[in-house]
Amino acid sequence: HCPCGSMKLRLLQRRFPILGCIVLILLMIDVLLKSPENRQEIMWACYWASTSVATGMLFGSDRLVSGGVIFLAGLGIPAWLLSTLVVGQMEIISVLFHIVPFVAGSCYVLTMASLPRYAATLAWLLYAVPFALSWQFCEPGTMINLSHWTRWPIPGLLPYKWQFYIVLLIASLTMVTLIASTIRSILTSKSVSKPFGPQL
């Protein structure tokens, strides 16, 4: 194999803990700077996913990084972009907390030989757990993680609360499963395409 490629990979891998540490510090600063009434925003699943990616990069946990990346790719980034289009504004800090962990985490995932077991399960839990907590503890008006049926804009489509919750959880599980399958295929094809034996 090309020694230059191996050297670049090692240099990249050494930077992941630094990136993870930076993201965690930014997350803590953002939480500390929030006003008390806005502290409930840390229940957004994207906070949890970004924390998972950053912690995984800091401690070298493939499962934490891949779980966060799968969530961000399948649910977090699309939902954030959609809400940005609806609201019509984009905050710099919001861009950093979505894009930086996703890009850094994706680079990390591409260095892995295969996707860890239960990575998709972790990605789904990164939505399901904060979804349940935000339903229990957050103000309905914030609609954090789409957790309050009373703010559902099309009541005739899903007239009952239990229908709303089941559809959300099944849809999120389907998305993370599809993304995990795609990443697994990419890593497999990358592994297969590697040449065997020394090259001249």
N, C-alpha and C positions, 0 to 999 in steps of 0.2 A: 504494500500500500504506500501511497505518497506520504512521506514524512511531514511535508508541509501541511497537508490536510489534518494530520493527527495533532500537529503542534497548534494549529488554529483552534481545533476542537478543545484541546486542553486549556488554552488561554480563555476561550469562551466559557468553559465550565467553571473556571476560577472566578469569573465575574458574577456568576449567578448568586452566590451568597451576598455579595455587595448590593446587587440590585434588590434582593429580597429584603435586606436590612433597610435600604432607602425607602422602599414602599411601605414597610411597617411603620417607620418613623413618620412618614407623611400621613398615614392613616391615623396614628395617634394624635398628631398635631391637629388634624381636621376635627377629630372628635372633641378635643380640648377646646377648640375655638368655637364650637357650635354653641348657640344659646340653649338654655335648658329646655325650651319648648321644641327645639329642633333635634335634640339628642336621639329621639326615636328613629331618626333617619338611619342610624346604624343598623336597624333591622332590615334595611334593603339587602336582598340576597347578594347583590354585587359586592357589597362590603365584605361579606363572608367569603365569597369566591376569591376576591383580591387578596384577602388575608390568607386564605388557603394556599394560593400561588406563592405569595411572598414567604410564608413560613416554610413551605416545601423547598423553595430555592435556598433559603437560609440553612436548612438542616439536611438538604439532599434527599428529600422524600419524593420519589417519583409519583406516588399515589396522590399526595396532596396537590402537587403541581398539575398533574393531568386532570384530576377532578375539577379543579378550579378553571382550567382552560376549557374543558368540555362544557361546563356550565356557561362560561362567558361566550363561547362560540355559539352555543345552541339557544341560550335564553337571554343572558345578560346584555350582550352587545346589541342584538336586534331590538330588545325591549327598550334599551336606553336610547337608541337612535330614533325609534318610533316616538317615544315620549318627547325627545328633543324637537322633532318635527311638529308635534302637536302643540307644545308650549311655545316654540318659536325662539328659544334662546339656549345657549350652550355655555356653561361655566367652565373656565380653564381647569379648576380643581377636579371637576367631574370628568373631563377629558383624560386627565392624568390617571385617575383612579380606575378608569375602564381600559384605556388603550395601553398604558405602560405594563400593567400586570399581564394583559392578554398577549402582547407582542413578546415580552420577555419569557412568559410561560410557554408560548408556542415554540420559541427557539429552544427552550429546555426540552420540551417534549420531542422535538425532532432529533435530539441527541440520544434518545432512548432506543434500545433495541426492540422493545415491545411495550404495549400498554399494560400497566399493572392490573391485576384482578380487582374487581369491584370499583374501578375508577369511575365507571358510569353510575354505579350506585351512590358513590360519594357525591358526584355532580348533582344527582337528583336530590339527595339529602340537603345539599347546599341551597336548594329552593324550598323543599318541603318543611324543614325545621324553622327557618326564619318566617316562612308563610304562616305556620301555626302560631308562632310567637307574636307576629305582628297582628294577626287576627285577635289574639287574646289581649295584647297590651297597647297597641297603637290606636290613635284616633281614627275613626272611620273616614274622616274627611281627607286624610293624607293618602289613602288608598295604597299604602305601602305593600308591595308584592301582590297587588290586586287581591288583597286578602278580605275585602269587605263586600259582600254580596249586595248590600244596600246601595252601593255606588255603581252597580252593573248598569250600563247604558241601554241595554236591550232586554228589558224584563220579560218580554213575551217569548224570547228565545230560550232562556233558562229561568223558568218561573220559580223554581225552588232552590233554596240555599244549598242543599246537598248536591243537586245537579251541578251547580256552579263550581263547587269545590272539587267534585270528582272529575269534571271536564278539565279543569286547570291542572290537577295532579297527573292525570293520564296524558294530557298534551305535553307537559313538561318531561315526563318519563320517556315519551316517544321521541322527543327532540334530542335529549341527551343520549339516548340509545343510538340514534342515527349518527350523531356527531362522533360518538365513541367508535362506532363501526367504521366510519370514514377514516378517522385517525389510525385505527388499527390496520386498515388496508394500506394506508400511506407508509406506515412503519414497516409493514411486511414487504411491500414492494421495494422499499429502500434497502432492506436487509437482503432481499433476493438479488438485487441489482449489483451488490458489492462483488467485485471480482475475488475469486479464491486464489490463494497462492501469491507469490511475489510477482510483481510486474517489472518488465524491463523498460 
